[in-house]
Amino acid sequence: MALRQPLPARPPHAQNTLDSRPCDAGPIRVLVAAEHPPTRTGVRIALEQRGVAICAEVDHADLAVEAALRERPDVCLLDLRIPGSAIAAAAAITGKLPDTAVVIVGAEPGDGDLFDALRAGAAGFLLSDTNPNRLADVVRGVMHGEAALPRRLVTRLMEELRQRGPRQAVDVPGSRAVELTGREWDVLELMRQGLATHEIAQRLFISPGTVRTHVAAILRKLHVPDRQAAVRLLR
């Protein structure tokens, strides 16, 4: 979790501790969990300037759960890399406090981090380079049931859903039939038609990098060395 602009740090005596205080500055109460004090300070200032109150600041995932159960915030902002496990904290908080929205904040996530966060009940995944002036809008959005997801992460979620479509099997000589996802089958069929990577990407409205990822998965599942060998299995 980070902000684009450096902001003044809190007094030394307040750093590296659990800072919990009554929230009487506004209707929305937020818990902030991040390892580094300047980061927590930056988030607090950005939110308080827009009328959002901070009810707790913590530097560990376990403390986030404890503070959430005590303070019952409206929203929790959890840094993905906080000591402990932000994903486990999100699951614990959403499991015990269903009315509290949790947003994970971090650098560009791998698919595992993104999907694990959502499976844990998080209302979204906010990128750490998000303009701090947008934080209050994100908080208010999740309070109204909106998902906090940048556009490029939404695209990855859509791709994941497409891959979960109907599966079809490919007969592999000397082995049992191998199942491919719907999207992998689409890619394999376009490979059979002789389309290059960029042409497949254009046809399926995905990036060339995503096509290469699917091709690698197809070759691995079919136990073949290259595209030509994979296509020959369809004949």
N, C-alpha and C positions, 0 to 999 in steps of 0.2 A: 504494500500500500504506500503510495507516495503522492506528493503534490508537485506541480510544475514550478512553484515559486517557494523559496525558503521563507519560513515564517519564524518569528521569535520563539525561542524555547521557553519552557516553563522554568520557574526557579529550581535550582539544583535540589532543594529538599523535597520537591514534589516528584522527581523523576524516579523511574524504576519501582514505583509502588502502585498499589491499587488505589485509584482516586475515585471515590464514590461520594456523591452529594445529592441532596434533594433537587428534583427538577421542577422548578416553579417559573421558568422563563418562557414557557410556551406549551402548547398542547402535545407536541411530538417529543418523545423522549428516546434518546439514542445511546447505545453502548458502543464504544470504540475499542477494538482489540488489535493492537499492533506492538511489535517488540520495541521499536525505537521511540523515545519520548518526543523528538521533533516531529515525527510523523503524526503521533496522536495529537500534538499541539496544533499542527496544521489543519487536521481534519476538524478539530474542535472549533478553531477560529472560523473556518469556512462555513460551518453549520450555524454557529451562534450568530454570525453576521446576517444570516437569513432567517433568524427567529426559531431555530431548532435547538433544543436543549440537550446537553450531554449529561447523562445520569451516572455514567461510569466509564473509566478508562483503565484498561488492564494490559498486561504485557505477556500473558500466557493463556493458552486455550482453556486450561482447567479453571483459571480465574474468571474467564469469560462466562463459563457455565455457572459458576458460583454467583457472580454478580448479576447475571441475567435472572436467576431464580430469586434472588433477593430484591432486585430493583424492578423486575418485570417491565423492561423497556418495550417501546413500540417497535423499534428496529435495532438490529445488531449489525455492525460493520466489522467483519472479521478478516484480518490480513491472512491470506493463504499460507504464508511462511511463518506465521507466529509459532513460537515454541509450543510443543504439544502437537495437537492435530486440529487444525481449523475445521476440517471435514467432520471429525468426530464431535467437536463442539457444536457445530451446526446441527447435527443429528440429535444431540442431547437437548439442545435448546428448543428446536422445533417439535421434538417429541413430547416435551414437558410443558412447553408454552406455545400452543398452537396459534395464539393470537399475536405472537411476536414474529416479525419478518426478519429473516437473516439474509444478508448479502455478503458474499465472499469477494474480496478485493485482492487482485494480484496482477503480475505481469501476464503476458500472453500465455494462456494455459494450454497444456497438452489436452488431448481429448479425454484422457483419464481424469485429470483434475476437474475439467468442466463437467463431465457427466457425473462424477462422484459427488460434486457439490450439489447438483440438482437432485440427485437421488437422495441426498441427505436432507432434503427439504428446503434448500436455499431458494430464495425468491429471485436469485439472479447471480451473475458474476460480473463485477465491475472491473475494468482494466485500470491499473495503477496510474496510467498517464491521463486519466480523465481530468478534465478541467475542474478544479475545486469548486468553481462557481456553480457547477451542475450537481454537486452532492446533495444539496437541499431538495432539488427537484426530484432526484432519484429516490430520496427518502420518502418524500410525499407520494411519489408514484407507487412504491411498493406498499405504502399504507392503504392505497386504494386498489390493491390487487394487481398492479401492473408488474410485469417481469422486467428486471434490470439487466438487460443484455444488449451489448453493442451490436451493430448490424453484422459485423463479420462473424461474431459468435452465433448469431441467429442462423446464418448461412450454414455453419457447421452442424448445427442441430438439425436443420432440414435435411442435410446430407445423411446424417445418421438415421433419421426416420425413413428415408428412401431405401437405405441399405437393409432395413428390417422388413422389406416387402417380401412377396412370395419367393420361396427358394426353389431352385431347380437343380437337378442332379446331372452330373457329367460322368459317363462310364469311363473308368480308367482301367486299361488292360492289366490283369494280374492283381487287381485291387477292387474293393467295393466302390460303389458309386460315391462321388464326392459332391457334396452340396455347396452351391454358390448362392450368395445373396442375390436379390433381384438386381441391384446395381452392378454387381460383379458380372452377372449374366449379360446385362446390357453392354458392358464394356467388351466382354468376350465376343459377343455377336458382332459388334462393330469392328473388332479386330479381324474376325472372319471375313468381313466385307472389304478388308484391306485398308481401313482408315488409319491414318497416323495419329499420334498422341494429340496434337493440337486440333485435329479434325474431330476426334472423339469428344474432346473437351467442348468444342463448339456445339456439337450435336446434343450433348447431354446438359449443357449449360453449367459446367463445372470447370475448375481450373486444371491446367495440364498437370500440375503437381498431384492433384487428387486422382487424375487418371493413372498416373504412374504408381500411386499407392495401391489402387485397385488391381493394376496389372501385377504388381509384386505379390499381392495376396492370392491372385489367381494362380500364378506360377507355383507358389508355395503349396497351395492346396492340391494342385494337380500333380505335383512332383515332376515338373518338366523344367528344362533349362531356359527356354525362350518362348517368345510369342508364337513362332511357327509351330513348335511342338504342341502348344496348347490348342491352336486352331485345328491341327490334324486330328485331335480327339473328337472333334465335332463331325467329322466326315464318316 
